[in-house]
């Protein structure tokens, strides 16, 4: 597959060497007054040196570091970054480059969109999850406590740069997190892509390169047809209604180990496949295949009846809800999603039972 620049709605997504050229050309053309690079403690150590070595500019540059991890995706962190920008002399002609995973690009995009009513920013996603998910759509924002992405705006970067060499810096569990979104793209959009993902038998960057590109193409195709998330774009929430609630529950309960976003979404994909069988007649064989494939990459998690009840309560805060009803995305078939499905709560408990059963 020939990996070319992807034209998103209002900006472009560049890959590898073309991304490096884009940033250096942007600095020449825009001539920002000052350049800021937002990193977390992981990307500061493992990705920043590689990124800086590719920059060709004499524009004054400052590094702002935040703590890594979903618990720090909060307004308090934004306040720290806003103060840092102010104290380091950022003005409306400054440029912020967000170098990191989805937490950094989401939060950094929100910071840039609100500092002095908006400054330019570029996203350089370094995790697989951020490359295939956060790179498209212009969504920025932070969590409200444990409630996922409740505060934010939709605002486009000047561009997105995907350099797959950054994937070499990731531990295996972070690579798996991105794969959950890639599995989702196949399930809601393309049976052929789903089959490619099912046959992926190694977590190597070489094997992922073309699959990453195709995943970005799928998400971009969906987003550009529905910028305001009124219909088609909602299908991207497949597995996320329960996945976000599970992630939030684990975040706010010290007795449970926090789950990475992709780990929680992977559970959501299995649960949603079961609900699709019960509500829309998806063949059980398809749900079993989803469960088997997810089980190859993600360790099973166990939830008590009481925990499931608390998870169901957290779904009340999902952004897709209307008039108190929890809206699910379900599948009639692979590549044929249906939005705004309302599911009886008793079926959710049965979905968890199904998830815990052996295939």
C-alpha positions in Angstrom: 0.0 0.0 0.0 1.3 3.5 -0.9 1.1 5.6 2.3 0.1 9.1 1.2 -0.9 12.2 3.1 -4.5 12.0 4.2 -6.7 15.1 3.8 -8.9 15.5 6.8 -11.6 18.1 7.3 -9.6 21.4 7.5 -6.1 19.9 7.9 -3.9 17.1 6.7 -2.4 13.9 8.3 1.2 13.4 7.3 3.3 10.2 7.7 6.9 9.7 8.5 9.3 11.8 6.4 6.5 13.8 4.9 5.5 14.8 8.4 9.0 16.0 9.2 9.0 18.1 6.1 5.6 19.5 6.9 6.6 20.8 10.3 9.8 22.3 9.1 8.0 24.0 6.2 5.3 25.2 8.6 7.9 26.9 10.8 9.3 28.7 7.8 5.9 29.8 6.5 4.1 30.7 9.8 7.2 32.1 11.6 5.7 31.6 15.1 6.9 34.0 17.7 7.9 31.1 19.9 7.7 27.3 19.7 6.4 25.2 22.6 6.5 21.4 22.8 4.2 19.7 25.3 5.4 16.3 26.5 4.8 13.9 29.3 7.5 12.2 31.4 7.6 9.3 29.0 7.8 11.2 25.7 10.2 13.7 27.1 12.7 10.8 27.7 11.9 8.5 24.7 10.5 10.6 21.9 11.6 14.2 22.3 15.3 13.7 21.4 14.3 12.0 18.2 11.8 14.7 17.4 14.2 17.6 18.1 16.9 16.0 15.9 14.5 16.4 12.9 13.7 20.1 13.5 15.4 22.7 11.4 14.7 26.1 13.0 16.2 28.9 15.1 12.9 29.9 16.6 13.0 30.2 20.4 11.8 26.8 21.8 10.5 25.8 25.2 9.6 22.3 26.6 6.6 21.9 28.9 6.4 18.6 30.7 3.3 17.1 32.4 2.8 13.8 34.2 1.7 10.9 32.1 -1.4 8.9 32.5 -5.2 9.3 32.4 -5.4 10.5 36.1 -3.6 13.7 35.0 -6.0 14.4 32.1 -7.7 17.1 34.2 -8.4 20.8 34.3 -5.7 21.2 37.0 -3.1 20.0 34.5 -4.4 22.5 32.0 -4.1 25.3 34.5 -0.4 24.3 35.1 0.2 24.4 31.3 -1.6 27.7 30.9 0.5 29.3 33.6 3.7 27.8 32.0 2.8 29.3 28.6 2.1 32.7 30.2 5.3 32.7 32.3 7.4 31.6 29.3 6.0 34.4 27.1 3.6 32.7 24.8 1.5 35.1 22.7 -1.2 34.6 20.1 1.5 34.0 17.4 3.0 31.1 19.4 2.8 27.5 18.2 2.2 24.5 20.5 3.3 21.1 19.3 1.7 18.2 21.3 4.1 15.3 21.4 2.6 12.3 23.1 -0.3 9.8 23.3 -4.0 10.7 23.3 -3.9 12.2 26.7 -1.2 14.7 25.6 -2.8 15.5 22.3 -6.3 15.8 23.7 -5.2 18.0 26.6 -2.7 20.0 24.6 -5.3 20.7 21.9 -7.7 22.0 24.5 -5.0 24.1 26.1 -4.1 25.6 22.8 -7.7 26.2 21.8 -8.4 28.2 25.0 -5.1 30.0 25.7 -5.6 33.6 24.6 -8.8 32.4 22.9 -6.8 30.1 20.7 -3.3 29.6 19.4 -2.1 27.3 16.7 -1.1 23.7 17.5 0.2 20.6 15.8 -0.4 17.1 17.1 2.4 14.5 16.9 0.8 11.3 18.3 3.4 8.8 19.7 1.1 5.9 20.8 -0.7 3.5 18.5 -4.0 4.5 20.1 -3.4 8.2 19.4 -2.3 7.5 15.8 -5.5 5.6 14.9 -8.0 7.5 17.1 -7.0 10.9 18.4 -5.4 11.9 15.1 -8.7 12.4 13.4 -11.7 14.6 14.2 -10.4 17.6 16.1 -11.7 16.5 19.4 -9.8 18.1 22.4 -10.5 18.0 26.1 -10.1 16.6 29.5 -11.9 14.4 32.0 -14.1 15.7 34.8 -12.9 13.7 37.7 -13.3 10.1 36.5 -15.8 11.0 33.9 -14.2 10.6 30.5 -13.8 13.6 28.1 -16.7 15.6 29.6 -14.9 19.0 29.1 -13.6 20.1 25.7 -14.1 21.6 22.3 -13.8 20.4 18.7 -11.0 22.4 17.1 -8.6 21.4 14.4 -4.8 21.4 14.6 -2.7 22.9 11.7 -1.8 19.3 11.0 -1.1 15.9 12.4 2.2 14.1 12.0 2.3 10.3 12.4 5.8 8.8 12.7 5.6 5.1 13.3 9.1 4.9 14.6 7.8 6.3 17.9 6.0 2.9 18.3 9.3 1.3 19.1 9.3 3.3 22.4 6.0 1.7 23.6 5.5 -1.3 25.9 3.4 -4.1 24.6 0.3 -3.2 26.6 0.3 0.3 25.0 0.5 -1.2 21.5 -2.5 -3.5 22.4 -4.5 -0.5 23.4 -4.4 1.0 20.0 -5.4 -2.3 18.5 -8.7 -2.2 20.3 -9.6 0.9 18.2 -8.4 -0.8 15.0 -10.6 -3.9 15.7 -13.5 -1.4 16.2 -12.9 0.2 12.8 -13.1 -3.1 11.1 -16.3 -4.1 13.0 -18.2 -0.9 12.2 -16.9 -0.3 8.7 -15.1 -3.0 6.8 -15.3 -6.8 7.1 -12.1 -7.1 5.0 -10.2 -4.9 7.4 -11.6 -6.9 10.4 -10.3 -10.0 8.8 -6.9 -8.5 8.3 -6.8 -7.5 12.0 -7.9 -11.0 13.0 -4.9 -12.5 11.1 -2.4 -10.2 12.7 -0.2 -12.5 14.7 2.6 -10.3 15.8 2.9 -6.9 17.5 5.6 -5.5 15.2 5.8 -2.0 13.8 6.4 -3.5 10.4 3.2 -5.5 10.5 1.2 -2.6 11.8 2.4 0.2 9.4 -0.2 -0.4 6.6 -2.9 -1.3 9.1 -2.4 2.0 10.9 -2.8 3.8 7.6 -5.9 2.0 6.7 -7.4 2.5 10.1 -6.8 6.3 9.8 -8.5 6.2 6.4 -11.5 4.5 7.9 -11.9 7.0 10.7 -11.3 9.9 8.5 -13.9 8.7 6.0 -16.5 8.5 8.8 -15.6 11.8 10.4 -15.5 13.9 7.2 -19.1 12.7 6.4 -20.4 13.8 9.8 -18.3 16.5 11.5 -21.0 17.4 14.0 -21.5 13.8 15.2 -25.2 13.8 14.3 -25.4 10.3 12.8 -22.6 8.4 11.1 -19.8 9.6 13.4 -21.7 8.2 16.3 -20.7 4.7 15.1 -17.2 5.4 16.2 -18.5 5.0 19.8 -19.0 1.2 19.3 -17.8 -0.5 22.4 -17.2 2.9 24.2 -20.5 3.4 26.1 -19.6 0.5 28.4 -15.9 0.8 27.8 -15.8 4.4 29.1 -17.9 3.5 32.1 -15.6 0.6 32.9 -12.5 2.8 32.6 -14.1 5.5 34.8 -15.1 2.9 37.4 -11.6 1.6 37.6 -10.1 5.1 37.8 -12.2 6.1 40.7 -11.9 2.9 42.8 -8.6 2.5 44.5 -9.2 -1.2 45.1 -9.1 -1.8 41.3 -6.2 -1.6 39.0 -6.7 1.2 36.5 -7.3 0.0 33.0 -5.8 1.7 30.0 -8.4 3.2 27.5 -7.9 0.4 25.0 -8.1 -2.3 27.6 -11.5 -1.0 28.7 -12.7 -0.5 25.1 -11.7 -4.1 24.3 -14.1 -5.3 27.0 -16.7 -2.9 25.6 -16.3 -4.5 22.2 -17.1 -8.0 23.5 -20.1 -6.7 25.6 -21.5 -4.8 22.6 -21.1 -7.8 20.4 -23.3 -9.9 22.8 -25.8 -7.1 23.0 -25.9 -6.9 19.2 -26.8 -10.6 19.2 -29.7 -10.1 21.6 -31.0 -6.8 20.2 -30.3 -6.9 16.5 -29.7 -10.5 15.6 -26.0 -10.4 15.0 -24.9 -14.0 14.5 -23.6 -15.5 17.7 -20.6 -16.9 15.7 -19.5 -13.3 15.0 -19.7 -12.4 18.7 -17.8 -15.5 19.6 -15.1 -14.6 17.1 -14.8 -11.1 18.5 -14.5 -12.5 22.0 -11.8 -15.0 20.9 -9.8 -12.4 19.0 -9.9 -9.9 21.9 -9.0 -12.7 24.3 -5.7 -13.3 22.3 -4.5 -9.8 23.1 -6.2 -8.7 26.3 -6.3 -10.3 29.7 -9.8 -11.0 31.0 -11.0 -8.8 33.8 -13.5 -9.9 36.5 -16.4 -7.8 37.8 -18.8 -8.5 40.7 -22.6 -7.9 40.4 -22.2 -4.8 42.6 -19.4 -3.5 40.4 -21.5 -4.0 37.2 -24.3 -2.1 38.9 -21.9 0.8 39.6 -20.6 0.7 36.0 -24.2 0.9 34.7 -24.7 4.0 36.9 -21.7 5.6 35.3 -23.2 5.2 31.9 -25.6 8.0 32.8 -22.8 10.5 32.2 -22.2 9.3 28.6 -22.2 12.2 26.2 -24.4 10.4 23.7 -27.3 10.1 26.2 -30.6 11.8 25.3 -33.4 12.6 27.9 -31.9 10.2 30.4 -31.7 7.3 27.9 -28.4 5.5 27.4 -27.8 5.2 23.7 -25.6 2.3 22.4 -24.1 1.6 19.0 -24.7 -2.0 18.0 -24.1 -4.2 15.0 -26.6 -5.8 12.7 -23.6 -7.3 10.8 -19.9 -6.6 10.5 -19.7 -3.2 8.7 -23.4 -2.5 9.4 -23.7 -0.6 12.7 -26.9 0.9 14.1 -26.9 4.0 16.4 -29.1 5.2 19.2 -30.0 1.7 20.4 -31.6 1.5 23.9 -30.7 -1.7 25.8 -32.6 -3.2 28.8 -30.3 -3.1 31.9 -30.8 -6.8 32.5 -29.1 -7.6 29.2 -26.0 -5.7 30.3 -25.6 -8.1 33.3 -26.0 -11.0 30.9 -23.4 -9.4 28.6 -20.9 -9.5 31.4 -21.7 -13.1 32.1 -21.0 -13.9 28.4 -17.7 -11.9 28.5 -16.5 -14.1 31.5 -17.6 -17.4 29.9 -15.0 -19.4 28.0 -15.3 -19.3 24.2 
